């Protein structure tokens, strides 16, 4: 994955052009009743934000795509993408909203803003474009991520052998440092949370650690980092 | 819940030995490539922390790092970053972000950060608890009430924090014989010069009023019941100013004479353009006036020519040095200097204006 030395490496000009291209299309309604969906065309944006011609695969089974998104794109845009590309998600719309909220929750980490995993059911085939080999690393990374992330596995159907054939894991190309964390589980069932304020930045940004019950365990974990 | 607990404990038991061995490896093998968004280890204050690289300054080889378990941000150098073993990526980031309910409008307050830092370090030994308003809140910063537990009783922290912020916000004033480099916003017709001493505060006030301008239709008109600070919309500059009503225009009862408290301008404003500041923003309402009036030393007589000369020399982007002479009166007395080029000498504006006036006589 190529990144610039400074910033997140997203080429906003290309991204904007990409958004405009989609928003010009006819407004197609989201089908909420269907459990599965059909992709008429698939467009991917790589990490650097440049526009890549449609990638469509000779697959009739479920497959996972990594949709790389610019941090500047809002969740509304994601919904628009789904709407205009005539894609119905396997997950229902509420699940998608939950997914986006999760993404929002993690927006402080900015990691989930770079990538959003979307599960598609592909029932349409066209030619694999010339960028296929370059995109392989990204797709491989997606698969690798799914293998490791327990939370996502609950939402995703097993990756078929056919899709693995098309997107083989290639550990030499995947990033060694970018990682997608599970969220800390908040004790919503409790009225009060004991905290330790660690970084009071402003009145709307008070960073703290939870000290209660099960969360104490997490704290101990952290304390290990203090031991040489 | 128990399963999760056990799972974490299981991870915990095996992690320590692994930790030691992996950490020594990471020390020997710094990451070959550093990505924005990547997770690494850093050693800071004799402790190891997990950080996320948020920005890379390729020119200076510096990295803006976010401590995912503490919420701090620091600039680190490349040789301080180490590879993070995958075993230490299973624990979710432990830092949780809260917002203090009721104090949201102080988020950009320039002195809030220092006040919060001091408050929470002073209360480091006290038990702090938070109460969130919404169950399963989906917001990035969870709005919550902060309480300090003292003798089993909960004391709301917001009031104490608000007092700390207000008390730590300095009222701009000259300090006797301490030269400053202020900006002059206005010279009044009677020769009072209005200085702006705190550039950061002025920027905050301007940005805050600009935000209010963007939602001006929501502002409430002032009811003229008290002599409070108000917001006025200036038709000439097309923006909002904080002001105080000083008089009613004798010729037209619908117009009021207003002193712009951050600039020193005195202008007539129609009542329809005067808004209630207290109801709009308590943070702005309580923020100190930014225009500091002062007299110029040994200048007592001001004709139109002198006032125009002073405005021409001092106002705008002129770089001046003000040396306060007498700060004990309600309006301070200052001597103003300006560097003249090409000689580079500092020239007293007070002497300059006085000599010009004498020559005119």
HADDOCK unambig.tbl for C-alpha pairs under 7 A between the chains (distance, minus, plus):
assign (segid A and resid 5 and name CA) (segid B and resid 56 and name CA) 6.07 0.50 0.50
assign (segid A and resid 5 and name CA) (segid B and resid 57 and name CA) 6.92 0.50 0.50
assign (segid A and resid 5 and name CA) (segid B and resid 58 and name CA) 5.30 0.50 0.50
assign (segid A and resid 6 and name CA) (segid B and resid 55 and name CA) 6.39 0.50 0.50
assign (segid A and resid 6 and name CA) (segid B and resid 56 and name CA) 4.79 0.50 0.50
assign (segid A and resid 6 and name CA) (segid B and resid 57 and name CA) 5.57 0.50 0.50
assign (segid A and resid 6 and name CA) (segid B and resid 58 and name CA) 6.08 0.50 0.50
assign (segid A and resid 7 and name CA) (segid B and resid 55 and name CA) 5.24 0.50 0.50
assign (segid A and resid 7 and name CA) (segid B and resid 56 and name CA) 6.12 0.50 0.50
assign (segid A and resid 8 and name CA) (segid B and resid 36 and name CA) 6.06 0.50 0.50
assign (segid A and resid 101 and name CA) (segid B and resid 138 and name CA) 6.37 0.50 0.50
assign (segid A and resid 104 and name CA) (segid B and resid 140 and name CA) 6.71 0.50 0.50
assign (segid A and resid 105 and name CA) (segid B and resid 138 and name CA) 6.43 0.50 0.50
assign (segid A and resid 105 and name CA) (segid B and resid 139 and name CA) 6.24 0.50 0.50
assign (segid A and resid 105 and name CA) (segid B and resid 140 and name CA) 4.77 0.50 0.50
assign (segid A and resid 110 and name CA) (segid B and resid 37 and name CA) 6.97 0.50 0.50
assign (segid A and resid 111 and name CA) (segid B and resid 37 and name CA) 5.72 0.50 0.50
assign (segid A and resid 177 and name CA) (segid B and resid 35 and name CA) 6.96 0.50 0.50
assign (segid A and resid 177 and name CA) (segid B and resid 38 and name CA) 4.56 0.50 0.50
assign (segid A and resid 177 and name CA) (segid B and resid 39 and name CA) 5.37 0.50 0.50
assign (segid A and resid 178 and name CA) (segid B and resid 37 and name CA) 6.02 0.50 0.50
assign (segid A and resid 178 and name CA) (segid B and resid 38 and name CA) 4.25 0.50 0.50
assign (segid A and resid 178 and name CA) (segid B and resid 39 and name CA) 6.12 0.50 0.50
assign (segid A and resid 179 and name CA) (segid B and resid 38 and name CA) 6.81 0.50 0.50
assign (segid A and resid 179 and name CA) (segid B and resid 39 and name CA) 6.83 0.50 0.50
assign (segid A and resid 181 and name CA) (segid B and resid 92 and name CA) 5.51 0.50 0.50
assign (segid A and resid 182 and name CA) (segid B and resid 92 and name CA) 5.41 0.50 0.50
assign (segid A and resid 183 and name CA) (segid B and resid 92 and name CA) 5.57 0.50 0.50
assign (segid A and resid 184 and name CA) (segid B and resid 92 and name CA) 5.34 0.50 0.50
assign (segid A and resid 184 and name CA) (segid B and resid 93 and name CA) 6.60 0.50 0.50
assign (segid A and resid 184 and name CA) (segid B and resid 94 and name CA) 6.59 0.50 0.50
assign (segid A and resid 188 and name CA) (segid B and resid 135 and name CA) 5.81 0.50 0.50
assign (segid A and resid 188 and name CA) (segid B and resid 136 and name CA) 6.29 0.50 0.50
assign (segid A and resid 191 and name CA) (segid B and resid 131 and name CA) 6.14 0.50 0.50
assign (segid A and resid 192 and name CA) (segid B and resid 129 and name CA) 6.14 0.50 0.50
assign (segid A and resid 192 and name CA) (segid B and resid 130 and name CA) 5.62 0.50 0.50
assign (segid A and resid 192 and name CA) (segid B and resid 131 and name CA) 4.93 0.50 0.50
assign (segid A and resid 193 and name CA) (segid B and resid 129 and name CA) 5.29 0.50 0.50
assign (segid A and resid 193 and name CA) (segid B and resid 130 and name CA) 5.32 0.50 0.50
assign (segid A and resid 193 and name CA) (segid B and resid 131 and name CA) 6.60 0.50 0.50
assign (segid A and resid 194 and name CA) (segid B and resid 128 and name CA) 6.05 0.50 0.50
assign (segid A and resid 194 and name CA) (segid B and resid 129 and name CA) 4.39 0.50 0.50
assign (segid A and resid 194 and name CA) (segid B and resid 130 and name CA) 6.62 0.50 0.50
assign (segid A and resid 195 and name CA) (segid B and resid 128 and name CA) 5.85 0.50 0.50
assign (segid A and resid 195 and name CA) (segid B and resid 129 and name CA) 5.71 0.50 0.50
assign (segid A and resid 196 and name CA) (segid B and resid 128 and name CA) 6.87 0.50 0.50
assign (segid A and resid 198 and name CA) (segid B and resid 70 and name CA) 5.52 0.50 0.50
assign (segid A and resid 198 and name CA) (segid B and resid 71 and name CA) 6.83 0.50 0.50
assign (segid A and resid 199 and name CA) (segid B and resid 70 and name CA) 6.56 0.50 0.50
assign (segid A and resid 199 and name CA) (segid B and resid 71 and name CA) 5.65 0.50 0.50
assign (segid A and resid 199 and name CA) (segid B and resid 72 and name CA) 5.55 0.50 0.50
assign (segid A and resid 200 and name CA) (segid B and resid 113 and name CA) 6.97 0.50 0.50
assign (segid A and resid 200 and name CA) (segid B and resid 116 and name CA) 6.01 0.50 0.50
assign (segid A and resid 200 and name CA) (segid B and resid 117 and name CA) 5.92 0.50 0.50
assign (segid A and resid 201 and name CA) (segid B and resid 113 and name CA) 5.52 0.50 0.50
assign (segid A and resid 202 and name CA) (segid B and resid 107 and name CA) 5.32 0.50 0.50
assign (segid A and resid 202 and name CA) (segid B and resid 112 and name CA) 6.34 0.50 0.50
assign (segid A and resid 202 and name CA) (segid B and resid 113 and name CA) 5.20 0.50 0.50
assign (segid A and resid 203 and name CA) (segid B and resid 99 and name CA) 5.85 0.50 0.50
assign (segid A and resid 203 and name CA) (segid B and resid 100 and name CA) 5.54 0.50 0.50
assign (segid A and resid 203 and name CA) (segid B and resid 103 and name CA) 6.07 0.50 0.50
assign (segid A and resid 203 and name CA) (segid B and resid 104 and name CA) 6.03 0.50 0.50
assign (segid A and resid 203 and name CA) (segid B and resid 106 and name CA) 6.20 0.50 0.50
assign (segid A and resid 203 and name CA) (segid B and resid 107 and name CA) 4.97 0.50 0.50
assign (segid A and resid 204 and name CA) (segid B and resid 98 and name CA) 6.51 0.50 0.50
assign (segid A and resid 204 and name CA) (segid B and resid 99 and name CA) 3.90 0.50 0.50
assign (segid A and resid 204 and name CA) (segid B and resid 100 and name CA) 6.00 0.50 0.50
assign (segid A and resid 204 and name CA) (segid B and resid 104 and name CA) 5.76 0.50 0.50
assign (segid A and resid 204 and name CA) (segid B and resid 107 and name CA) 5.56 0.50 0.50
assign (segid A and resid 204 and name CA) (segid B and resid 141 and name CA) 6.85 0.50 0.50
assign (segid A and resid 205 and name CA) (segid B and resid 97 and name CA) 5.85 0.50 0.50
assign (segid A and resid 205 and name CA) (segid B and resid 98 and name CA) 5.74 0.50 0.50
assign (segid A and resid 205 and name CA) (segid B and resid 99 and name CA) 5.52 0.50 0.50
assign (segid A and resid 205 and name CA) (segid B and resid 141 and name CA) 6.65 0.50 0.50
assign (segid A and resid 206 and name CA) (segid B and resid 97 and name CA) 5.44 0.50 0.50
assign (segid A and resid 206 and name CA) (segid B and resid 98 and name CA) 4.97 0.50 0.50
assign (segid A and resid 206 and name CA) (segid B and resid 99 and name CA) 6.08 0.50 0.50
assign (segid A and resid 207 and name CA) (segid B and resid 70 and name CA) 6.66 0.50 0.50
assign (segid A and resid 207 and name CA) (segid B and resid 71 and name CA) 5.21 0.50 0.50
assign (segid A and resid 207 and name CA) (segid B and resid 95 and name CA) 5.88 0.50 0.50
assign (segid A and resid 207 and name CA) (segid B and resid 96 and name CA) 5.48 0.50 0.50
assign (segid A and resid 207 and name CA) (segid B and resid 97 and name CA) 4.50 0.50 0.50
assign (segid A and resid 207 and name CA) (segid B and resid 98 and name CA) 6.31 0.50 0.50
assign (segid A and resid 208 and name CA) (segid B and resid 70 and name CA) 6.70 0.50 0.50
assign (segid A and resid 208 and name CA) (segid B and resid 95 and name CA) 5.47 0.50 0.50
assign (segid A and resid 208 and name CA) (segid B and resid 96 and name CA) 5.32 0.50 0.50
assign (segid A and resid 208 and name CA) (segid B and resid 97 and name CA) 6.39 0.50 0.50
assign (segid A and resid 209 and name CA) (segid B and resid 94 and name CA) 5.98 0.50 0.50
assign (segid A and resid 209 and name CA) (segid B and resid 95 and name CA) 5.26 0.50 0.50
assign (segid A and resid 209 and name CA) (segid B and resid 96 and name CA) 6.02 0.50 0.50
assign (segid A and resid 214 and name CA) (segid B and resid 5 and name CA) 6.26 0.50 0.50
assign (segid A and resid 221 and name CA) (segid B and resid 12 and name CA) 6.63 0.50 0.50
assign (segid A and resid 225 and name CA) (segid B and resid 47 and name CA) 6.33 0.50 0.50
assign (segid A and resid 225 and name CA) (segid B and resid 48 and name CA) 4.98 0.50 0.50
assign (segid A and resid 225 and name CA) (segid B and resid 49 and name CA) 6.32 0.50 0.50
assign (segid A and resid 226 and name CA) (segid B and resid 47 and name CA) 4.39 0.50 0.50
assign (segid A and resid 226 and name CA) (segid B and resid 48 and name CA) 5.63 0.50 0.50
assign (segid A and resid 227 and name CA) (segid B and resid 47 and name CA) 6.97 0.50 0.50
